[in-house]
Every structure is written in structure tokens, then in C-alpha cells.
Amino acid sequence: MTYPPKISSLIILWGCLLLSAFSCTQNNSKQQRANTANTHQINDSISLLQGQSDSLIMKKGEYLPDLEYAVVLATKAEQLCRRINYNPGIGKSLLLKAKACMEMKKTVEGAEYSRKALAILSESDNSEDHAACLTLTGSTIGDTHQEFPEKIAYYEKAAAVYRKSGNKLKEAETTQLVADLYINDGQPKRALEIMNEAFKIYHEIGYKQLQSAYTVLGTIYTELDNHVEARRYLLLAARTAEENKDTTPFMSTLYNRLGYEYAMIKDYPQAVNNFEKAYAIAQAAKDTPNILVLINNISDMKYRMGSYAASNEFLSKAVAIYPIYNDDAREAIVSIIFLNNHLALKEYAKAKVYYERVLKVRKAHDDEDPQYQFTKPMLAIYLQAAKQYQDTYKYLDSYKKGIMYGTDFRRSSWIEKLYFISDSALGKHTSAINHYQLYKAFSDSVTAVDKSRQMDELQLQYETEKKNKNIIVLESKQQAQETRLKIVIGGSIVLLLFLVLLYNRYRLKQQNNRRLERQQQEINAQNELLKKLVNDKEWLLKEIHHRVKNNLQVAISLLNMQSQHLENEDALTAIRNSQRRMYAMSLIHQRLYQTDNLGNIDMKWYISELMSFLKDSFEARDRIQFLVDSEAILLDVVQAIPIGLILNEAVTNSIKYAFTDGRKGQIRVTLHTTNAQHCLLSIADNGIGFKTESTGLTSLGMSLMEGLAGQIDGQFNLSSDQNGVTISIIFVPKRLDGQLSNEH
């Protein structure tokens, strides 16, 4: 089809536009895939960096290089997050930096990072990081009376975030922290209400590790002056911790608070014992805040026990190791302990130094701040010691307003006693009497409370013992039931296992029997085949020995026929010697094919047969006596043939050269074992002896004997005197099976 020029141009234009659009789409798709892959890679890097940073922060101890490197890693993660505009990651990185700074005691920087992180994480969906940031931000706020409401508010918000996210355990733990803060703010009743809420959540989720919760509850009752309940919960906390095998630094806090409770009831030895346990745990964990608290507590107990110099010495050493930097609360407590010790030791000049330090702290804080109320009566006590009685009233009046006067009998009694001392010194007798009466009234109330507390403690002890007995009985019954149940279950399991094993053994036995039957059939078939092969081999060996013997007999006959045509005496002698040697060898082969033993020769039989042949060969039966003394020794053919040839040569030489001129004599052949490994072959005659000029003994026969002795690794010896010649060979006998041949 043909289009007009305009239409053709339009079609070409639209085609170009479509191609361009398709190309752009392809490029955009490739770019998107590349960006996605790059984002995934960056996210992986962020997770890795944040994980490494968190591990270094949570590492046990406070190792400064690790914490500094944690900040570096968190900063790199933050940079990557900002690169891809990932706000939750930025918030978490800032949170990690805040944690590291707080660990490094860089409180200002930590607070700054924490608040920046909170501004970001409050907008994110990550509730865990949001709640953790709220808690950390709360921890950066100070512990003054004015700051506590703000501090508590952050922890309460964190608990609410955990509640909304459904993390019940974190909600309960954070609620417990709120209760602890109310204790420090001097509101034990409110703390008890909050703690009951925390216990409801713990019980709802079935949480068992409640040692820290019991510790907070015990502390609340201590603040409420209910020492019976306080001790009950603190001891319950200790037992729960031991049952859960808790070895965390928390145990330092537990023993510290238990020690404080014993101090409140004036059981100072038990208090010191618990404080020292807590101190050892805190030192091992390098828990500096707890160490500082325990230093003060131990020093104070030493003071209360009358060890004033020891208290000063311990506290001085501790302050040298852990100096006081910008910590007014610790400055006040340490100064008061030193002040009490120096007053008790009547060292007033030294006491004044610490009085001035306490006064400085007092003036630096609000008069109604509950955290520093304890400084007021101590200032009054020093002024009384310095006889500045008039100046004591402002501190006593202010302290009286700050306590629960009239209901807190112990503190009320104390303040009235101090009023009485100042009034008496200033001559205000009427006022002094009134204060003394109030002092006695409050003291009686304290005594009544103490007696009531003792009764409560006895009742508690009785109830505890009764409860423990009931628990023991119930545990015994439960243990007996569990034991019976375990025995039944165990017996059933053992029986079942026994039946399974029995059936399995039966199956295995059946399989083994079938396998053994198959193997036995194969072995029987192999044995039959081997028997056939052995029989064939024995038949072949017998046939070989028979043919070798026949061949040697043929050779002997041929040599005999040849000798009939010879007249040369030397040639005849050589032929006869060869015949005798061949007979010595044929005799062995004859023996082998006539017996079932195809590899070994009985040397006792062989020597007797060979000697009989040699007697007949030389017709010397009448004038030469042949004596054979041989053990029944079995030798391999390889050794038997050389020995036979040696015997042939030696006896032949003796017959020919030892008894010349027709004289009579003896030839003795012996073969014996000399020890466990050697045999001795001896051929001896009582002839004329060896003569060097005799050519017979230096001929082929002598060389042959020496050579044959070498073949069997034997030691060849020849001796001669006027009593005759003796040839002996010592060798190691061998059988075809490789064993020694000294068998009889």
C-alpha cells in the first residue's frame, strides 16, 4: 500500500517517538534496578555497622577505646542513612552514639544525641528504639527534687510505648524503674502503687525472675518504716536470685539494700556483711556508681560500730581511688561521715573542715530539696559541739518541716533530743523540759514500735517456718508422686526400648545367619576348589619329581653305558663320581614322589639310604664300618640336595683316600641341632688324615663341598690329624613352610 507524502512523514515521526519512549523506559528500568540493588547494599552495611556498634557498647566493662570506636561505627551508619534519607536508621545511630557517650561519662554529649534521636524516633514506627530512647533521655536528667518529675515522665512515656507495642516484659521492667524513681524522690506510697502495677504484668506473663522486683518492693517498705515486710521481700529477692543462679551485677544492689535494712534495725554486723558482699560484686563488675554508694555505707557502719579511726582510714583510701568530681550528694555524705568520726574522736579542728563542706553543699541547693534534708541535723550537731547553740535552731526548724513529724517517731525523737540539748545549753529550761517530754514520748513510741516489730518478726518467723514446713511436706509429696511417675514412665520406656532392642537383635541375628550361610556356602565352594587345586598341584609335583628321578636314572644309565667303552681311568672315575652325585639327587626326588610331603625331606632316612648306596658302590662293606647318627630333621629340598652332594663328596673322599693299603676303619656321619636355630653336619673318618700332596682333596670335590656349603649359608670347616679327617658344616635348617626344622 502506498501512503501520501504527509501521512508517510507522520508515520515515520510517530515511529521515532515510540522508539525513543521505549528506549527511555528501558533505561529508567535499568536505573531503578541499579538503585534498588545499591539501596539493599547500603541497608546491609547500615545494619552491620549498627550491630557492631551496639556489641561494643554492651560489652562487659567500660573499655574506652571500644566505646570510642562504637561512636565511629555509629557515625558511619548515620552518614549512610542520611545518604538514602532513612530516618529510623538516623535515629538509631544517634541513639547508639548517646549510649556510648553515657558509658564514657560524657553526659552532656550523651543528652544532646539522645534528644536528637528522640525527635526522629518519636515519628518512626520502631517502638523498641523509641522506648529505649525515652529511657535513655530520662537517665540524662539529674536527680534533684525539681528534676524528678521530668525524669519520671520520660520513663512513664517509655512504659506506655512498650504497652502499646505489646512488649509486656519491657513494660513491666520500665514500670519498675518508675517505682524506683518515686522511692528516690521520697514518695514511697506512690512507688508502692506503681510497683503493684508492675507485679500484675509480671504475673500475667508468668515471669519468674522477680529478684529485682522483690528488691524494689523491699526498699519501698524500708522507706515506709515497715521493716518486717522490707526484710521479708529482700530475703525473698535473695532466695529467688539464688534459685535463678543470678550472678549479674544486680546482686550488688540487692545485698546493698538488704544491708541498709539491717542497718535500719541496728543489726550493724549483718549490715556490714551484706555491704561487703555487695562491694566485692560491684568491684568485680567495675560498677562505679554502686561502688561509691557502698563505700559510704561501709564507712558509716564502721562509725556506728564505734570504729571511728577505721572508718576514716577506709573512707580516705576509697576517696583517693575514686575522687569526688562535681557530685554534691556524694560530697555531702562523705563529709558527714568524716564529720561524725572527727567529732567522736574529739578532733574539732578537723571536724570544722568537713562542717564547712557540708554547709557549702547545703547552701547550693533549695532548702526544701528532700535529697539534702539529712545535712540539716548534722550541721546542728556540729554547732552544738562548737557551742554555737543559737545557730542550731534554723537547721532544726527547717528539718522538722521536711520530715513527717509526729508520725516518723524515730526522726521526731531525734529532732526533739537535739532541741532539748540546745535549749538546756541556752538556759531555756521550760522549752527544754517540753522538748524532753516530747523526746521521751517519741522514744517510747519508737520502743513500742520496736516491740511491736519484734512481735511481728516473731510472728513472721513462725509463719515462715510453718510455711517452710508445709512447703517441704508438699514438695516431698510432689517429689514422691513425680518419682513414682518417673519410675512408671522410665520403666515403660526401658521395657519398650528392651522390646525394640530384642526385636532389633532378632532381626540382626536373622540377617547375620543368612549372611553367614551365604558366606559359608561361598567358603565351602572355595574350599572344594582349593582342595581340587591342591590335589592337582600335589599330583603335578609328584609327577615332576618322578620324571626328574627317571631322567636322572636315565642319565646314570647313559653314563654307565658310556663307561663301558672307555679305557681311560680318569674318565671312568669322573663318570662314576657324576653317577654317584646324580644318584644322591635322584634319591631325594624318589622320596618326594613316594610320600605325601612334597617339599621336605626326612634327613635321617635320606642319610641312611645314601650311605647304603655308597657302601655298595665301593664294595667296602667288609673293611669300612659306616656309622650314622642323625636326628629326624625335616629340610627343604633346596637345602637337602646340597647336603646330599656334600655327603656324597665327603664320604667318597674318605673311602678313596682315608683307608689305603687295604686298612680297616670307620666313617661316622652325624646330623644334630646345636641350639634353637642351628644344625651341625659332621663327616669324620679315622683314616690316615689329610695330606697336602694328595691331589684328591684339592680337586673338584673339595671346591664343590665349599660351594655347596655357601649355598645353604653354612659355615664350612675341615680339620685333619693322624687320627683322621673331620668335615663339619653349621647351618640354619629350613623347611618348605619357613619354620625351623628341629622337630623329632
NUDOMI-94895 format. One line per 4 residues: their letters; for each residue x negated, y, z of C-alpha. Coordinates in steps of 0.2 Angstrom, whole numbers, plus 5000, padded with zeros to 4 digits. Each point is the difference from the previous one (the first is absolute). Example, Ala and Ser with C-alpha at 12.3 -4.5 7.8 and 13.67 -1.06 7.14 Angstrom:
2
AS> 4938 4978 5039 ~ 4994 5017 4997 $
//
This chain:
744
MTYP> 5000 5000 5000 ~ 4994 5017 4996 ~ 5003 5015 5012 ~ 5000 5019 4995 $
PKIS> 4984 5009 5004 ~ 5007 5009 5016 ~ 5007 4984 5007 ~ 4983 4991 4997 $
SLII> 4991 5014 5009 ~ 5013 4999 5015 ~ 4997 4981 5001 ~ 4981 5002 5000 $
LWGC> 5002 5014 5014 ~ 5011 4989 5011 ~ 4988 4985 4998 ~ 4985 5010 5005 $
LLLS> 5010 5007 5015 ~ 5005 4982 5005 ~ 4983 4993 4999 ~ 4993 5015 5010 $
AFSC> 5013 4997 5014 ~ 4997 4981 5000 ~ 4981 5004 5002 ~ 5003 5012 5014 $
TQNN> 5011 4987 5009 ~ 4987 4987 4998 ~ 4986 5012 5007 ~ 5011 5005 5015 $
SKQQ> 5004 4982 5004 ~ 4981 4996 5000 ~ 4997 5015 5011 ~ 5014 4995 5012 $
RANT> 4993 4983 5002 ~ 4982 5007 5002 ~ 5007 5012 5014 ~ 5009 4986 5009 $
ANTH> 4985 4989 5000 ~ 4989 5014 5006 ~ 5013 5004 5014 ~ 5001 4982 5006 $
QIND> 4981 5000 5001 ~ 5000 5016 5010 ~ 5013 4993 5012 ~ 4990 4985 5003 $
SISL> 4985 5011 5004 ~ 5010 5010 5012 ~ 5006 4985 5009 ~ 4983 4993 5002 $
LQGQ> 4993 5017 5006 ~ 5013 5002 5013 ~ 4999 4982 5006 ~ 4981 5002 5002 $
SDSL> 5003 5016 5009 ~ 5013 4993 5012 ~ 4989 4985 5004 ~ 4985 5011 5005 $
IMKK> 5012 5011 5011 ~ 5008 4984 5009 ~ 4983 4992 5002 ~ 4996 4997 5019 $
GEYL> 4990 5013 5008 ~ 4997 5018 4994 ~ 4985 4999 4988 ~ 4997 5017 4993 $
PDLE> 4993 4996 4983 ~ 5015 4988 4997 ~ 5012 5013 5004 ~ 4991 5013 4989 $
YAVV> 5000 4988 4986 ~ 5019 4997 5003 ~ 5003 5018 4997 ~ 4990 5000 4984 $
LATK> 5010 4985 4993 ~ 5016 5008 5005 ~ 4995 5016 4991 ~ 4996 4991 4984 $
AEQL> 5017 4991 5001 ~ 5008 5018 5003 ~ 4991 5006 4984 ~ 5007 4986 4990 $
CRRI> 5017 5002 5006 ~ 5000 5019 4996 ~ 4994 4995 4983 ~ 5016 4990 4996 $
NYNP> 5011 5011 5011 ~ 5004 4986 5012 ~ 5006 5008 5016 ~ 5003 4985 5012 $
GIGK> 4981 4995 4996 ~ 4995 5018 5004 ~ 5009 5000 5016 ~ 4993 4983 5005 $
SLLL> 4982 5005 4996 ~ 5002 5016 5011 ~ 5007 4989 5014 ~ 4985 4989 4999 $
KAKA> 4988 5015 5001 ~ 5010 5006 5015 ~ 4998 4983 5009 ~ 4981 5000 4997 $
CMEM> 4998 5018 5006 ~ 5010 4996 5016 ~ 4989 4985 5003 ~ 4985 5011 4997 $
KKTV> 5007 5012 5014 ~ 5002 5014 4986 ~ 5017 5004 5007 ~ 5003 5016 4990 $
EGAE> 4996 4993 4983 ~ 5010 4984 5005 ~ 5015 5011 5004 ~ 4998 5010 4984 $
YSRK> 5000 4985 4989 ~ 5014 4992 5010 ~ 5011 5014 4997 ~ 4996 5001 4981 $
ALAI> 5004 4982 4999 ~ 5016 5002 5009 ~ 5006 5013 4989 ~ 4998 4988 4985 $
LSES> 5005 4984 5008 ~ 5016 5007 5007 ~ 5006 5001 4982 ~ 4995 4983 4995 $
DNSE> 5009 4983 5001 ~ 4985 4992 5010 ~ 5008 4999 5017 ~ 4985 4991 5008 $
DHAA> 4988 5014 4995 ~ 5012 5013 5005 ~ 5003 4993 5017 ~ 4981 4997 5003 $
CLTL> 4997 5018 4995 ~ 5013 5007 5012 ~ 4991 4990 5014 ~ 4983 5006 4996 $
TGST> 5006 5018 4999 ~ 5008 4998 5017 ~ 4983 4993 5007 ~ 4991 5016 4994 $
IGDT> 5011 5011 5011 ~ 4993 5004 5017 ~ 5006 4993 5017 ~ 5005 5016 5009 $
HQEF> 5018 5002 5007 ~ 5004 5013 4987 ~ 4994 4988 4986 ~ 5009 4984 5005 $
PEKI> 5017 5004 4993 ~ 4992 5002 4982 ~ 4989 4985 5002 ~ 5015 4989 5006 $
AYYE> 5010 5006 4985 ~ 4988 4993 4987 ~ 5000 4983 5009 ~ 5019 5000 5000 $
KAAA> 5001 5005 4982 ~ 4988 4985 4996 ~ 5011 4988 5010 ~ 5015 5006 4990 $
VYRK> 4991 4997 4983 ~ 4996 4982 5006 ~ 5018 4998 5005 ~ 5006 5006 4983 $
SGNK> 4988 4988 4991 ~ 5005 4985 5010 ~ 4983 4997 5008 ~ 5006 4996 5018 $
LKEA> 4983 4995 5007 ~ 4993 5017 4995 ~ 5015 5009 5006 ~ 4999 4992 5017 $
ETTQ> 4981 5003 5002 ~ 5002 5018 4995 ~ 5015 5002 5012 ~ 4988 4993 5014 $
LVAD> 4988 5014 4996 ~ 5013 5013 5002 ~ 5004 4993 5017 ~ 4981 5000 5005 $
LYIN> 5000 5019 4994 ~ 5015 5004 5012 ~ 4990 4992 5014 ~ 4985 5011 4996 $
DGQP> 5012 5015 5000 ~ 5006 4996 5017 ~ 5017 4994 4995 ~ 5001 4982 5006 $
KRAL> 5019 4998 5000 ~ 5001 5005 4982 ~ 4985 4988 4996 ~ 5010 4986 5008 $
EIMN> 5015 5004 4989 ~ 4989 4999 4985 ~ 4991 4985 5005 ~ 5017 4990 5003 $
EAFK> 5004 5005 4981 ~ 4983 4992 4995 ~ 5003 4984 5010 ~ 5017 4998 4991 $
IYHE> 4991 5000 4983 ~ 4987 4988 5006 ~ 5013 4988 5007 ~ 5010 5002 4984 $
IGYK> 4985 4994 4989 ~ 4994 4987 5013 ~ 4983 5008 5002 ~ 4990 4991 5014 $
QLQS> 4984 5010 5001 ~ 5008 5013 5013 ~ 4984 5003 5011 ~ 4998 5018 4994 $
AYTV> 5019 5003 5002 ~ 5000 4993 5018 ~ 4985 5011 5004 ~ 5009 5016 4995 $
LGTI> 5015 4994 5010 ~ 4989 4997 5015 ~ 4992 5017 4998 ~ 5018 5008 4999 $
YTEL> 5004 4992 5017 ~ 4984 5006 5007 ~ 5004 5018 4996 ~ 5018 4997 5007 $
DNHV> 4991 4995 5016 ~ 5008 4982 4999 ~ 4984 4991 5003 ~ 5009 4983 5002 $
EARR> 5007 5000 4982 ~ 4984 5008 4994 ~ 4989 4986 5006 ~ 5013 4987 4994 $
YLLL> 4999 5006 4982 ~ 4981 5003 5000 ~ 4997 4983 5007 ~ 5013 4993 4987 $
AART> 4990 5010 4986 ~ 4983 4991 5006 ~ 5008 4983 5000 ~ 5008 5003 4983 $
AEEN> 4983 5006 4993 ~ 4991 4985 5007 ~ 5014 4988 4992 ~ 4997 5009 4984 $
KDTT> 4981 4999 5002 ~ 4999 5019 4997 ~ 4982 5005 4999 ~ 5003 5017 4992 $
PFMS> 4995 5017 5008 ~ 5017 5002 5006 ~ 4996 4989 5015 ~ 4989 5014 5006 $
TLYN> 5016 5011 5001 ~ 5009 4987 5008 ~ 4987 4997 5014 ~ 4998 5019 5002 $
RLGY> 5019 5002 5003 ~ 5001 4985 5012 ~ 4985 5007 5010 ~ 5009 5017 5001 $
EYAM> 5015 4991 5007 ~ 4989 4992 5013 ~ 4993 5017 5004 ~ 5017 5007 5003 $
IKDY> 5003 4987 5014 ~ 4983 5003 5007 ~ 4993 4983 4995 ~ 4984 5008 4995 $
PQAV> 4989 4983 4998 ~ 5013 4993 4988 ~ 5001 5017 4991 ~ 4981 5000 4998 $
NNFE> 5000 4982 4994 ~ 5013 5004 4986 ~ 4991 5016 4995 ~ 4984 4992 4998 $
KAYA> 5008 4986 4989 ~ 5007 5014 4990 ~ 4983 5009 4999 ~ 4991 4985 4994 $
IAQA> 5013 4997 4986 ~ 5000 5018 4995 ~ 4981 5000 4999 ~ 4999 4984 4989 $
AKDT> 5013 5008 4988 ~ 4991 5017 5001 ~ 5017 5008 5004 ~ 4994 5017 5006 $
PNIL> 5017 5007 5005 ~ 5003 4986 5012 ~ 4982 5000 5006 ~ 5002 5018 5006 $
VLIN> 5016 4996 5009 ~ 4993 4985 5009 ~ 4984 5010 5005 ~ 5011 5012 5009 $
NISD> 5011 4986 5008 ~ 4985 4990 5006 ~ 4992 5015 5008 ~ 5016 5005 5008 $
MKYR> 5002 4983 5008 ~ 4982 5001 5007 ~ 5005 5016 5008 ~ 5016 4993 5007 $
MGSY> 4990 4985 5007 ~ 4988 5012 5009 ~ 4985 4997 4988 ~ 4997 5019 4996 $
AASN> 4982 4999 4995 ~ 5003 4985 4989 ~ 5015 5009 4992 ~ 4989 5015 4996 $
EFLS> 4986 4989 4993 ~ 5011 4990 4989 ~ 5009 5015 4994 ~ 4984 5010 4997 $
KAVA> 4993 4986 4989 ~ 5016 4998 4990 ~ 5001 5019 4996 ~ 4982 4999 4994 $
IYPI> 5004 4986 4988 ~ 5017 5008 4995 ~ 4999 5019 5002 ~ 5015 5011 5001 $
YNDD> 5004 5010 4984 ~ 5015 5012 5000 ~ 5011 4988 5010 ~ 5008 5010 5014 $
AREA> 5010 4985 5007 ~ 4984 4990 5002 ~ 4990 5015 5007 ~ 5013 5002 5013 $
IVSI> 5001 4982 5006 ~ 4981 4997 5000 ~ 4998 5017 5010 ~ 5013 4995 5012 $
IFLN> 4992 4983 5004 ~ 4983 5009 5002 ~ 5009 5013 5011 ~ 5008 4987 5011 $
NHLA> 4983 4990 5002 ~ 4990 5016 5005 ~ 5013 5005 5012 ~ 5000 4983 5008 $
LKEY> 4981 5001 5001 ~ 5002 5018 5007 ~ 4989 5006 4986 ~ 5010 5017 4998 $
AKAK> 4988 5009 4989 ~ 5001 4986 4987 ~ 5019 4999 5002 ~ 5002 5018 4996 $
VYYE> 4992 4997 4982 ~ 5014 4988 4996 ~ 5013 5010 5009 ~ 4996 5014 4987 $
RVLK> 5001 4988 4986 ~ 5017 4994 5005 ~ 5006 5018 5003 ~ 4994 5005 4982 $
VRKA> 5010 4986 4993 ~ 5015 5005 5010 ~ 5000 5017 4994 ~ 4998 4995 4982 $
HDDE> 5017 4991 5000 ~ 5018 5005 5003 ~ 5005 4999 5018 ~ 5014 4988 4997 $
DPQY> 4991 4988 4989 ~ 5003 4983 5008 ~ 4984 4994 4994 ~ 4990 5011 5011 $
QFTK> 5011 5000 5016 ~ 4988 4988 5009 ~ 4986 5014 5000 ~ 5011 5012 5012 $
PMLA> 4999 4989 5017 ~ 4981 4997 4996 ~ 4997 5018 4999 ~ 5009 5003 5017 $
IYLQ> 4990 4986 5008 ~ 4984 5008 4995 ~ 5006 5017 5006 ~ 5005 4992 5017 $
AAKQ> 4982 4993 5001 ~ 4993 5017 4996 ~ 5012 5008 5013 ~ 5008 5011 4987 $
YQDT> 5018 4994 5007 ~ 5009 5015 4994 ~ 4996 4996 4981 ~ 5007 4983 5002 $
YKYL> 5018 5005 5000 ~ 5001 5005 4982 ~ 4994 4983 4994 ~ 5011 4991 5013 $
DSYK> 5016 5009 4995 ~ 4997 4998 4982 ~ 4997 4981 5002 ~ 5015 4998 5011 $
KGIM> 5011 5007 4985 ~ 4992 4988 4988 ~ 5004 4984 5009 ~ 5016 4992 5005 $
YGTD> 4999 5007 5017 ~ 5012 4991 5012 ~ 5001 4984 4990 ~ 4982 4997 4996 $
FRRS> 4996 4996 5019 ~ 4982 4996 4997 ~ 4996 5017 4992 ~ 5012 5009 5011 $
SWIE> 4991 4993 5015 ~ 4983 5005 4993 ~ 5005 5018 4996 ~ 5008 5002 5017 $
KLYF> 4984 4994 5009 ~ 4990 5013 4990 ~ 5012 5014 5005 ~ 4999 4995 5018 $
ISDS> 4980 5000 4999 ~ 5001 5018 4993 ~ 5013 5007 5012 ~ 4991 4992 5015 $
ALGK> 4984 5008 4995 ~ 5008 5017 4997 ~ 5009 5000 5017 ~ 5018 4998 4992 $
HTSA> 5005 4988 5013 ~ 5019 5000 4997 ~ 4998 4997 4981 ~ 4986 4987 5004 $
INHY> 5012 4990 5012 ~ 5014 5001 4986 ~ 4988 4993 4987 ~ 4994 4987 5012 $
QLYK> 5017 4994 5003 ~ 5004 4999 4982 ~ 4983 4991 4998 ~ 5005 4987 5013 $
AFSD> 5017 4999 4992 ~ 4993 4997 4983 ~ 4987 4988 5007 ~ 5013 4990 5009 $
SVTA> 5010 4999 4984 ~ 4984 4994 4991 ~ 4998 4987 5014 ~ 5018 4995 4998 $
VDKS> 4998 4999 4981 ~ 4984 4990 5002 ~ 5009 4988 5012 ~ 5014 4999 4988 $
RQMD> 4988 4997 4986 ~ 4991 4986 5010 ~ 5017 4992 5003 ~ 5003 5002 4981 $
ELQL> 4983 4992 4997 ~ 5004 4986 5012 ~ 5017 4997 4991 ~ 4991 5002 4983 $
QYET> 4987 4987 5006 ~ 5013 4988 5006 ~ 5011 5002 4984 ~ 4984 4998 4989 $
EKKN> 4995 4984 5009 ~ 5017 4993 4999 ~ 5001 5005 4982 ~ 4983 4992 4997 $
KNII> 5006 4984 5009 ~ 5016 5000 4989 ~ 4989 5003 4985 ~ 4988 4986 5004 $
VLES> 5015 4988 5003 ~ 5008 5005 4984 ~ 4984 4999 4991 ~ 4997 4983 5007 $
KQQA> 5017 4994 4995 ~ 4998 5008 4983 ~ 4982 4992 4998 ~ 5007 4983 5005 $
QETR> 5014 5001 4987 ~ 4987 5006 4987 ~ 4988 4986 5005 ~ 5014 4987 4998 $
LKIV> 5005 5008 4984 ~ 4982 5001 4994 ~ 4998 4981 5005 ~ 5016 4995 4991 $
IGGS> 4995 5010 4984 ~ 4982 4995 5002 ~ 5005 4982 5002 ~ 5011 5001 4985 $
IVLL> 4987 5008 4989 ~ 4987 4987 5006 ~ 5012 4986 4996 ~ 5004 5007 4983 $
LFLV> 4982 5003 4996 ~ 4996 4982 5006 ~ 5014 4994 4988 ~ 4993 5010 4986 $
LLYN> 4982 4995 5004 ~ 5006 4981 5001 ~ 5009 5001 4983 ~ 4986 5010 4993 $
RYRL> 4988 4986 5006 ~ 5011 4987 4993 ~ 5001 5008 4983 ~ 4981 5003 5000 $
KQQN> 4997 4982 5005 ~ 5011 4994 4986 ~ 4991 5011 4988 ~ 4983 4994 5007 $
NRRL> 5005 4982 4999 ~ 5005 5002 4982 ~ 4984 5009 4996 ~ 4990 4987 5009 $
ERQQ> 5009 4986 4990 ~ 4996 5009 4984 ~ 4982 5003 5005 ~ 4999 4982 5006 $
QEIN> 5006 4994 4984 ~ 4987 5011 4991 ~ 4986 4994 5011 ~ 5005 4981 4997 $
AQNE> 5000 5003 4982 ~ 4983 5009 5001 ~ 4994 4986 5011 ~ 5005 4986 4988 $
LLKK> 4992 5010 4986 ~ 4984 5002 5010 ~ 5000 4982 5005 ~ 5001 4996 4981 $
LVND> 4986 5012 4996 ~ 4989 4993 5015 ~ 5003 4982 4994 ~ 4996 5005 4982 $
KEWL> 4985 5009 5006 ~ 4994 4985 5011 ~ 5003 4988 4985 ~ 4990 5012 4989 $
LKEI> 4986 5001 5012 ~ 4999 4982 5003 ~ 5000 4998 4981 ~ 4986 5012 4998 $
HHRV> 4990 4992 5014 ~ 5003 4983 4992 ~ 4994 5006 4983 ~ 4985 5009 5007 $
KNNL> 4995 4984 5009 ~ 5003 4990 4984 ~ 4990 5012 4990 ~ 4986 4999 5012 $
QVAI> 5001 4981 5000 ~ 4999 5001 4981 ~ 4985 5012 5001 ~ 4992 4987 5012 $
SLLN> 5003 4986 4988 ~ 4994 5010 4985 ~ 4984 5004 5010 ~ 4998 4981 5004 $
MQSQ> 5002 4995 4982 ~ 4987 5013 4996 ~ 4988 4994 5013 ~ 5000 4983 4992 $
HLEN> 4991 5007 4984 ~ 4987 5010 5010 ~ 4983 4993 5005 ~ 4993 5017 5007 $
EDAL> 5000 4998 5019 ~ 5003 5018 5003 ~ 5015 5001 4989 ~ 5007 4985 5008 $
TAIR> 4998 5008 5017 ~ 5008 5016 4995 ~ 5015 4990 4993 ~ 5002 4990 5016 $
NSQR> 4999 5016 5011 ~ 5013 5008 4989 ~ 5011 4984 5001 ~ 4999 5001 5019 $
RMYA> 5004 5018 5001 ~ 5015 4997 4988 ~ 5006 4986 5011 ~ 4999 5011 5016 $
MSLI> 5011 5013 4991 ~ 5012 4986 4993 ~ 5002 4992 5017 ~ 5008 5017 5006 $
HQRL> 5012 5001 4986 ~ 5005 4981 5002 ~ 5004 5004 5018 ~ 5010 5015 4996 $
YQTD> 5012 4991 4988 ~ 5002 4985 5011 ~ 5006 5010 5015 ~ 5014 5013 5003 $
NLGN> 4987 5013 5006 ~ 4995 5008 4983 ~ 4988 5013 5007 ~ 4990 4993 5015 $
IDMK> 4988 4986 5001 ~ 4998 4989 5016 ~ 4981 5001 5001 ~ 4998 4985 5012 $
WYIS> 5008 4989 4986 ~ 4990 5009 4986 ~ 4983 4998 5008 ~ 5003 4981 5004 $
ELMS> 5005 4997 4982 ~ 4986 5010 4993 ~ 4987 4991 5011 ~ 5007 4983 4995 $
FLKD> 4998 5005 4981 ~ 4982 5006 5003 ~ 4995 4984 5009 ~ 5006 4989 4986 $
SFEA> 4992 5012 4987 ~ 4982 4997 5007 ~ 5002 4982 5006 ~ 4993 5006 5017 $
RDRI> 5012 4992 5011 ~ 4987 4988 5008 ~ 4986 5011 5004 ~ 5009 5017 5003 $
QFLV> 5013 5002 5013 ~ 5014 5014 4997 ~ 5008 5008 5015 ~ 5015 5012 4998 $
DSEA> 5006 5010 5015 ~ 5014 5012 4994 ~ 5015 5008 5007 ~ 5016 5000 4991 $
ILLD> 4998 5017 4992 ~ 5011 5006 4986 ~ 4992 5011 4987 ~ 5005 5009 4985 $
VVQA> 4995 4993 4983 ~ 4989 5015 4997 ~ 4990 4996 5015 ~ 5001 4981 4999 $
IPIG> 4992 4998 4983 ~ 4984 5010 5004 ~ 4998 4990 5016 ~ 5002 4984 4991 $
LILN> 4987 5005 4987 ~ 4988 5005 5014 ~ 5003 4983 5009 ~ 4997 4992 4983 $
EAVT> 4983 5009 4998 ~ 4994 4999 5018 ~ 5004 4981 5002 ~ 4993 4996 4982 $
NSIK> 4984 5009 5005 ~ 4999 4991 5016 ~ 5002 4983 4992 ~ 4988 5004 4986 $
YAFT> 4986 5008 5010 ~ 5002 4997 5019 ~ 4997 4981 5000 ~ 4986 4996 4987 $
DGRK> 4991 4984 5000 ~ 5015 4990 5004 ~ 5001 5006 5018 ~ 5016 5000 5010 $
GQIR> 5009 5015 5008 ~ 5016 5009 5004 ~ 5010 5014 4991 ~ 5012 5009 5012 $
VTLH> 5013 5012 4994 ~ 5010 5010 5013 ~ 5014 5013 4998 ~ 5006 5009 5016 $
TTNA> 5008 5017 5005 ~ 4987 5010 5011 ~ 5013 5012 5006 ~ 5017 5008 4996 $
QHCL> 4994 5006 4983 ~ 4985 4990 4993 ~ 4996 4983 4994 ~ 4983 4991 5000 $
LSIA> 4995 4988 4986 ~ 4984 4990 5003 ~ 4991 4987 4989 ~ 4985 4993 5009 $
DNGI> 4989 4985 4996 ~ 4985 4992 5010 ~ 4989 4998 4985 ~ 4983 5006 4996 $
GFKT> 5005 5018 5000 ~ 4998 5014 4988 ~ 4984 5002 4990 ~ 4997 5016 4990 $
ESTG> 4991 4990 4986 ~ 5016 4990 4997 ~ 5008 5007 4985 ~ 5017 4991 5004 $
LTSL> 5004 5013 5013 ~ 4996 5015 4991 ~ 5010 4995 4984 ~ 5018 5004 4995 $
GMSL> 5007 4991 5015 ~ 4992 5012 5012 ~ 5006 5015 4990 ~ 5017 4993 4998 $
MEGL> 5002 4997 5019 ~ 4995 5018 5004 ~ 5012 5007 4987 ~ 5014 4989 5006 $
AGQI> 4998 5006 5018 ~ 5001 5018 4994 ~ 5016 4996 4991 ~ 5008 4995 5017 $
DGQF> 4992 5015 5009 ~ 4990 4987 5010 ~ 4983 5002 5008 ~ 4988 4987 4992 $
NLSS> 4986 4993 5011 ~ 4987 4987 4997 ~ 4987 4993 5012 ~ 4987 4986 4998 $
DQNG> 4988 4991 5011 ~ 4992 4982 5002 ~ 5017 4995 5007 ~ 5010 5004 4984 $
VTIS> 5009 5014 4991 ~ 5016 5009 5006 ~ 5011 5011 4989 ~ 5013 5010 5009 $
IIFV> 5013 5012 4994 ~ 5011 5011 5011 ~ 5016 5007 4992 ~ 5017 5006 5004 $
PKRL> 5013 4986 4995 ~ 5015 5005 4990 ~ 5016 4992 4996 ~ 5012 5003 4985 $
DGQL> 5012 5010 5012 ~ 4986 5011 5006 ~ 4999 4993 5017 ~ 4984 4993 5009 $
SNEH> 4998 4981 4997 ~ 4995 4994 5017 ~ 5015 4989 5002 ~ 4997 4982 5006 $
//
